[in-house]
Amino acid sequence: MTMVGFFENKLNIFRAIKFQIMKFTTLYFFLFLIIFAACKTNQLTGNKSYNFISNKQLFPMAFDQYDTFLKDHEVITNTRESEQIKTIGKRIAAAAQKYFDYKGAPDFLKDYAWEYNLVKDELVNAWWMPGGKIVFYTGILPIAQNADGVAVIMGHEVAHALAEHGGQRMSAGLTQQGLGLLLNKTTEKQPEKKRKAILAAYGVGATVGVMLPFSRKHETEADKIGLELAAIAVYDVSEAPKLWKRMQELGGPKKPEILSTHPANQTRIDNLTEWGPSAIALAKKIN
């Protein structure tokens, strides 16, 4: 090969590498712009959140799924416990409206369709869906023990709905899948062993480094906001850390917090104990 041919060959290699770098840099920059554009200020927390799913898109899907769930499960009605769930739910929702009035966003809840149901199930759980749909399982009532305990749990579930955690989680999940597909495409020409290692590392990194902390952040946020809602609704928020002590006493295997979707029980107990006085102070301002 002549000297000219040698340099021409190196130049062609450089051009090919440069093209690949430019292609992927442009692609990742485009993804960054999409993510940046999807960040919006959350009305409740005042923080920027990653969410490109609107309530207009999300609520109808959630309402349909909720109705389907209720049809497929035994809903408890006309009992003292079921009526208590509904009464406390309404008081927490009224507290939420006061909260948004205080924050200068009185119309924020206009599309919410509040519903609170007690379902027969021994599982110790309660859950929410976007738009104000709440379910309590009968299994959690012995842990709640009293109206204040139910209010703490209700406040937590309502807080998830108010903070739009559903749209945020869906947005994050879709983005994680999209980046996984992109990585799968961009590593097609890599040796199979190396490619599998890269994809596995992405899966672990995205889950442990992003999605699980994201979920724990939501749970912590809902704990704090829920405590404030319970205080505004004039429930005794000193019951919150007691509730989580009872949860802690249930026993069973516990994952390390870093591998869990929820904060550790002791973390929640410490947080709720610390936040109690400020929640009461906020309630006095609003009420």
Secondary structure, DSSP 8 states (H G I E B T S, - for coil): --HHHHHHHHHHHHHHHHHHHHHHHHHHHHHHHHHHHHEEE-TTT-SEEE----HHHHHHHHHHHHHHHHHHS-EE-SSHHHHHHHHHHHHHHHHHHHHHHHTT-TTTTTT---EEEEE---S--EEEETTTEEEEEGGGHHHH-SHHHHHHHHHHHHHHHHTTHHHHHHHHHHHHHHHHHHHHHHTTTS-HHHHHHHHHHHHHHHIIIIIHHHHHHHHHHHHHHHHHHHHHTT--TTHHHHHHHHHHTT------GGGSSS--HHHHHHHHHHHHHHHHHHHHHH-
